[in-house]
Amino acid sequence: MNFEPLFQIFSKIVTVVFSAFFSVSSIGSPLYKAPPEAPEDFTPVLRFAVCSDVHLSGEEGDINEARFRELFSFTEQYSNAHESYNGFDAVMVCGDMTDWGREKEYIAFSKVISEECPEGTEMLVCMGNHEFIEEREGECEDAFANFKKYVNEETDTHTVINGYHFIGISYADKNESFGDKTEWLDAEIKKAIADTGDKPIFVYQHPHPTMTVYGSINWSNVNIRSVLSKYPQIVDFSGHSHYNAADPRSIYQGSFTALGCGGLTGLIGNNNYIDGNAGTTIESASFYIVEVDAEGNIRIQLYDLQNKMFFSEVDYYLTDVAKKSAHYYTWNNLKAFDTRPVFAEGEITSEINENGETVISFPDAKGYYDAQSYTVTVTSGLKTAYSGTILSDYVHAVDDGKSVNLGVLEKGTYKVKVVPMSPYSKLGCALTGEITVA
């Protein structure tokens, strides 16, 4: 039995449920208005890079280490190219800087910082769940000891840079809990507000605040959300899920502002937050460059480390974050622009790889947003040879089509049908074709 139609129906139901939830959380926000663009004379007084899920292995030739080094070199190059302000003020790492929390991984992390981080650039780092993996059978004393030895004596920090507050909070234990640390977080936010009022306050932790950004159902913490929801001037960064930061659902504005950071070590996604659906890691890496001006206006861009270019779709400009009336990046508003994906010119092609497997390729489908996934069905007569929903390659900043490995097929002619789906579950017209396995 083919369960894809049932899955698509369920996906739409889930989207309706979330739309209802976010409709309530978006009350007071403007609907169906295009977000503003940063003015040409936008002049930052603060610039920092944000990443998550670096997952250093400590091994020679680690690709994740190479990417982490490139984050520093590109951001410094980008900063130096701006005459109005060339500051490179901080690098924020939202947890999982190591793969297991082993000492050799921390040594690798510390080595990158010492060799690549420019003088005067702050390191803002919190612990993620992977910092505890090696110590899960014990009390995790070494996990905290390694962090304090190689990163920072304090696991929770409050830093002021160029007049803006940054508050980072780490897990309290191996169970991915914050314990009573949320009381500390609440107190530190109040101190920041007493200093800067409605200006943005940047908070970072490893898991997403629950029911905010893409991936915040499965990879989240509700206690963090309960604190942040009280303070509209919060701009929060998180990781953990590895879900695509280029997806429009990876930015949220409701009772506060939140952004999911994707990851430096491959990006994952699924359909409408449903766990277990084609959640395979796609080779990719991205991070944010965040710039803030003297009035608290924020420009956020997403850089594709693998393809060495910015995502054209992600150039956010946030103004008056403390006022809901200025929130354009709400679920309802972004969903209102969603359209059915349409395939670019091209056709379905196929080839046999060295393992005798049939690999089909087809062009990208795009609407207002890139297609998030494709349902692929391959039939021979009444027999279904392949059926599945797979993620698109919108984790990359380039549009170079999608390839799908169908496995080893018997000789014959097959009909192929590919249906694209947008991030908000709008189905596009199918692309069809025939392939021959000789």
MONOR-V368013 format. One record per backbone hydrogen bond with DSSP energy under -0.5 kcal/mol. CO is the residue of the C=O (numbers start at 1). NH is the residue of the N-H. Records with the same first field share a line. If there is no record, write none. Layout:
CO = NH, NH
This chain:
1 = 3
3 = 7
4 = 8
5 = 9
6 = 10
7 = 11
8 = 12
9 = 13
10 = 14
11 = 15
12 = 16
13 = 17
14 = 18
15 = 19
16 = 20
17 = 21
18 = 22
19 = 23
20 = 24
21 = 25
22 = 26
24 = 27
26 = 29
39 = 42
42 = 44
43 = 294
46 = 292
47 = 89, 90
48 = 290
49 = 92
50 = 288
51 = 94
52 = 264
53 = 264, 265
56 = 99
59 = 62
62 = 66
63 = 67
64 = 68
65 = 69
66 = 70
67 = 71
68 = 72
69 = 73
70 = 74
71 = 75
72 = 76
73 = 77
74 = 78
75 = 79
76 = 80
77 = 81
79 = 82
81 = 83
89 = 122
90 = 49
91 = 124
92 = 51, 94
93 = 95, 126
95 = 53
96 = 54, 55
97 = 56
100 = 134
102 = 105, 106
103 = 107
104 = 108
105 = 109
106 = 110
107 = 111
108 = 112
109 = 113
110 = 114
111 = 115
112 = 116, 117
113 = 117
118 = 121
120 = 122
122 = 91, 124
123 = 125
124 = 93
127 = 171
128 = 131
129 = 132
130 = 133
132 = 135
133 = 136
135 = 138, 140
140 = 144
141 = 145
142 = 146
143 = 147
144 = 148
145 = 149
146 = 150
147 = 151, 152
157 = 168
159 = 161, 166
161 = 164
164 = 161
165 = 202
166 = 159
167 = 204
168 = 157
173 = 176
177 = 172, 173
178 = 181
179 = 182
180 = 183, 184
181 = 185
182 = 186
183 = 187
184 = 188
185 = 189
186 = 190
187 = 191
188 = 192
189 = 193
190 = 194
191 = 195
192 = 196
193 = 197
196 = 199
200 = 165
201 = 203, 235
202 = 167
203 = 237
204 = 169
206 = 239
208 = 221
209 = 212
213 = 216
215 = 219
216 = 211
219 = 208
221 = 210, 225
222 = 226
223 = 227
224 = 228
225 = 229
227 = 230
228 = 231
231 = 234
233 = 201
234 = 257
235 = 203
236 = 259
237 = 205
238 = 261
239 = 241
242 = 268
244 = 247
247 = 250
248 = 251
249 = 214
250 = 260
252 = 258
256 = 254
257 = 236
258 = 252
259 = 238
261 = 263
262 = 242
263 = 286
267 = 282
268 = 244
270 = 272
271 = 274
274 = 277
276 = 278
278 = 280
282 = 267
284 = 266
285 = 305, 306
287 = 303
288 = 50
289 = 301
290 = 48
291 = 299
292 = 45, 46
293 = 296
297 = 293
298 = 318
299 = 291
300 = 316
301 = 289
302 = 311
303 = 287, 305
304 = 308, 309
309 = 304
310 = 312
311 = 314
313 = 315
314 = 302
316 = 300
318 = 298
320 = 323
322 = 324
323 = 326
324 = 327
326 = 328
328 = 330
329 = 253
330 = 334
331 = 335
332 = 336
333 = 337
334 = 337
335 = 338
342 = 366
349 = 361
351 = 353, 359
353 = 356
357 = 353, 359
358 = 360, 406, 407
359 = 351
360 = 404
361 = 349
362 = 402
364 = 344
365 = 371
366 = 342
369 = 367
372 = 392
373 = 421
374 = 376, 390
375 = 419
376 = 388
377 = 417
378 = 385, 386
379 = 415
380 = 383
383 = 380, 385
386 = 378
388 = 376, 390
390 = 374
393 = 396
398 = 400
402 = 362
404 = 360, 406
407 = 358, 409
412 = 437
414 = 435
415 = 379
416 = 433
417 = 377
418 = 420, 431
419 = 375
420 = 428
421 = 372, 373
422 = 425
425 = 427
426 = 341, 422
430 = 432
431 = 418
433 = 416
435 = 414
436 = 438
437 = 412
